[in-house]
Amino acid sequence: MADLSRFDLTGKKALVTGSAGGIGKASAIAMAKAGADVAVIDLKEEMGRGTVEEIKALGRKSLFISCDVTNTDQVAAMVKQVVDEFGRLDIAFNNAGIAAGMDIPSTDDEALGIWKKVLDVDLHSVFYCCREEAKYMIPQKYGKIVNTASMSGTIVNNFPTTASGMVAYCTAKAGVKHLSKALAMEWVQYNICVNSISPGYIITPMTQFVVDNPDIMAHENLTTPMHRQGQPDEMAGGVLYLVSDAASFTTGCDLIMDGGHTVW
């Protein structure tokens, strides 16, 4: 039988932002199944507390914390609360974000507000979370940080009608990839690994509009070599690898999980 002990997270303490549903929830539950205690961070309280109960049903500790990850004071308080509850922080999956949408030309005055909102949620918040998490990981000389980028940080999705929303989203996700690489180099001396994942088209509560629009669904599936949408559980395996000691020699990596979309 294969030795999978390096994937074991028994005793590890983790937090996952944006874990009320979708990729965040699937990854939080996967970590709990691997042995970790996991804090659920989100603004969707009812859904988030549901994730907490599923984690507790697995015999792990969990708590829900409502946090606006674009607010630096709330982020600092959130990470401190996790450490106060668990005693330490070993793993952080910074997954919270918003979709592109917003079909407004980039030259329109409204595009400035869209740009600021998407960059704030999808990029700036990742930096806010990383820096607070590292404050606790550096003294213990151990940490695993994973940030959610997107295949849209590698390619630009072939949806020109999404205009300024897609421009901001692609820019933000490319930023997350490079932010992760830069922080990986800064913190490697402290035995902190920083990586990112780049999902493709995944069915989550945030992308329900795709399910509801056959034309968009058909286009996404046509431009993906596997000709289908991905599922959150299919992303959780990559996250589990990156937060485990199986990835002890992996830092500054962007793991693309997109059904082959970026190959074309």
C-alpha positions in Angstrom: 0.0 0.0 0.0 1.3 3.5 -0.8 2.6 5.6 2.0 0.4 8.7 2.1 1.6 9.9 5.5 3.1 13.1 4.0 -0.5 14.2 3.1 -1.6 13.8 6.7 -2.6 17.1 8.4 -3.3 15.7 11.8 -2.7 18.4 14.4 -2.5 21.2 11.9 -4.4 24.4 12.3 -5.9 26.0 9.3 -8.0 28.9 8.1 -9.8 29.2 4.7 -11.3 32.4 3.5 -14.4 32.3 1.2 -15.2 28.8 2.6 -19.0 29.1 3.0 -19.3 27.3 -0.4 -17.5 26.4 -3.6 -13.8 25.7 -3.8 -13.2 27.1 -0.3 -15.7 24.8 1.3 -14.5 21.7 -0.6 -10.9 22.5 0.4 -11.8 23.2 4.1 -13.6 19.8 4.3 -10.7 18.1 2.6 -8.3 19.5 5.1 -10.5 18.4 7.9 -10.7 14.9 6.5 -6.9 14.9 6.4 -6.8 15.7 10.1 -6.7 19.5 10.4 -8.8 21.8 12.5 -10.2 24.5 10.2 -11.6 28.0 10.7 -14.2 29.0 8.2 -13.9 32.6 7.1 -16.7 34.3 5.1 -19.4 37.0 5.0 -22.1 34.4 4.3 -22.8 33.5 7.9 -25.6 30.9 7.4 -23.7 29.0 4.8 -20.4 29.4 6.7 -21.8 27.9 9.9 -23.1 25.0 7.8 -19.5 24.3 6.7 -18.4 24.5 10.4 -21.0 21.8 11.3 -19.8 19.5 8.5 -16.2 19.9 9.8 -17.2 19.2 13.4 -19.1 16.1 12.2 -15.7 14.8 11.1 -14.4 15.2 14.6 -12.3 18.3 14.0 -12.4 21.7 15.7 -13.9 24.6 13.7 -15.3 28.0 14.1 -17.0 30.6 11.9 -15.6 34.2 11.6 -17.3 36.9 9.6 -14.7 39.0 8.0 -14.5 41.5 5.2 -11.1 40.6 3.8 -10.7 44.1 2.2 -10.7 45.6 5.7 -7.2 45.4 7.1 -8.4 45.8 10.7 -10.9 43.0 10.3 -8.3 40.7 8.7 -5.8 41.3 11.6 -8.6 40.6 14.1 -9.7 37.5 12.2 -6.2 35.9 12.1 -5.6 36.7 15.8 -9.0 35.1 16.7 -8.0 31.9 14.8 -4.6 31.7 16.6 -6.3 32.5 20.0 -8.8 29.6 19.4 -6.4 27.0 17.9 -3.1 28.1 19.6 -1.2 28.5 16.3 -1.7 28.8 12.5 0.0 26.3 10.2 -2.1 26.6 7.0 -3.9 29.5 5.3 -5.9 29.2 2.1 -6.8 32.7 0.9 -9.6 31.9 -1.4 -12.2 34.7 -1.0 -12.9 36.6 -4.2 -15.6 37.8 -6.6 -16.4 37.0 -10.2 -15.8 39.3 -13.2 -19.2 40.1 -14.6 -20.0 43.8 -15.0 -20.5 44.3 -18.7 -19.3 47.9 -18.9 -16.8 49.2 -21.4 -13.4 50.0 -19.8 -13.6 53.6 -21.1 -16.8 54.2 -19.2 -16.6 56.3 -16.0 -18.3 53.4 -14.1 -15.3 51.2 -15.0 -13.2 53.0 -12.4 -15.4 51.8 -9.6 -15.4 48.2 -11.0 -11.6 48.3 -11.3 -11.2 49.4 -7.7 -13.7 46.9 -6.3 -12.4 43.8 -8.2 -8.7 44.7 -7.4 -9.6 45.3 -3.8 -11.4 42.0 -3.3 -9.4 39.7 -5.6 -5.8 41.0 -5.1 -5.4 43.5 -2.3 -7.2 41.3 0.2 -4.9 38.4 -0.6 -1.9 40.6 0.4 -3.7 41.7 3.6 -4.4 38.1 4.6 -0.9 36.9 3.7 0.9 39.5 5.8 -1.2 38.9 8.9 -0.8 35.1 8.6 2.9 35.4 8.2 3.2 37.4 11.4 2.3 34.2 13.3 4.0 31.7 11.0 7.4 33.4 11.0 8.1 32.9 14.7 7.2 29.2 14.5 9.4 28.8 11.4 6.6 26.9 9.6 3.7 27.8 7.3 1.8 26.8 4.2 0.0 29.6 2.4 -2.1 29.0 -0.8 -3.8 31.8 -2.7 -6.6 31.4 -5.3 -5.6 32.9 -8.6 -7.2 31.8 -11.8 -6.4 30.6 -15.3 -7.5 34.1 -16.2 -4.2 35.3 -14.7 -2.5 33.3 -17.4 -4.8 33.8 -20.3 -7.6 36.3 -21.1 -10.9 34.6 -21.4 -12.6 34.8 -24.8 -15.6 36.8 -23.5 -15.0 40.3 -25.0 -18.5 41.5 -23.9 -17.6 41.3 -20.2 -15.4 44.4 -20.8 -14.1 46.2 -17.7 -15.1 43.4 -15.3 -12.9 40.9 -17.1 -10.1 43.4 -17.6 -10.0 43.9 -13.8 -10.4 40.2 -13.0 -7.6 39.1 -15.3 -5.3 41.7 -13.9 -6.1 40.9 -10.3 -5.6 37.2 -10.8 -2.3 37.7 -12.6 -1.3 39.8 -9.6 -2.2 37.0 -7.2 0.1 34.7 -9.1 3.1 37.0 -9.0 2.3 38.2 -5.4 2.5 34.5 -4.3 5.8 34.1 -6.1 7.3 37.2 -4.6 6.2 36.4 -1.0 7.5 32.9 -1.5 11.0 34.3 -2.0 10.7 36.7 0.9 9.5 34.1 3.4 11.4 31.0 2.2 14.0 31.7 4.9 11.3 31.1 7.5 10.2 27.8 6.1 7.0 29.3 4.8 5.8 28.0 1.4 3.6 30.3 -0.6 1.8 28.9 -3.7 -1.3 29.6 -5.8 -3.9 27.6 -7.6 -5.4 28.7 -10.9 -8.8 27.1 -11.4 -10.5 27.0 -14.8 -14.3 27.0 -15.3 -15.7 25.5 -12.0 -19.3 25.2 -11.0 -19.8 27.0 -7.7 -22.5 29.2 -6.2 -20.6 32.2 -7.6 -20.7 30.9 -11.1 -24.4 29.8 -11.0 -25.1 32.3 -13.8 -23.1 30.1 -16.2 -25.3 27.1 -15.3 -28.3 29.3 -16.0 -27.1 30.4 -19.4 -26.8 27.6 -21.9 -24.8 29.8 -24.4 -22.1 30.7 -21.9 -21.9 27.1 -20.7 -21.6 25.8 -24.3 -18.8 28.3 -25.0 -16.8 27.5 -21.9 -17.1 23.8 -22.5 -16.2 24.2 -26.2 -13.0 26.1 -25.3 -11.9 23.6 -22.6 -10.2 20.4 -24.0 -12.1 18.2 -21.4 -15.4 19.8 -22.7 -16.9 20.2 -19.3 -17.0 22.3 -16.2 -14.9 21.4 -13.2 -16.2 20.6 -9.7 -14.9 22.2 -6.4 -13.8 18.8 -5.1 -11.5 18.6 -8.1 -9.7 21.7 -6.9 -9.5 20.5 -3.3 -6.9 17.8 -4.2 -4.5 20.4 -5.5 -4.9 22.6 -2.4 -4.5 19.5 -0.1 -1.2 18.8 -1.8 0.1 22.3 -1.5 -0.8 22.6 2.2 0.7 19.3 3.1 4.3 18.2 3.7 4.1 16.3 0.5 4.8 19.7 -1.0 7.8 20.5 1.2 10.0 21.4 -1.8 7.3 23.4 -3.6 7.1 27.1 -3.2 6.4 30.0 -5.7 4.3 27.6 -7.8 1.1 28.2 -9.6 -0.9 25.0 -10.0 -3.2 25.3 -13.0 -6.3 23.1 -12.8 -8.4 24.0 -15.8 -9.3 21.0 -17.8 -6.6 21.9 -20.3 -8.0 25.3 -21.2 -4.7 27.1 -21.1 -3.0 24.5 -23.3 -4.9 25.7 -26.3 
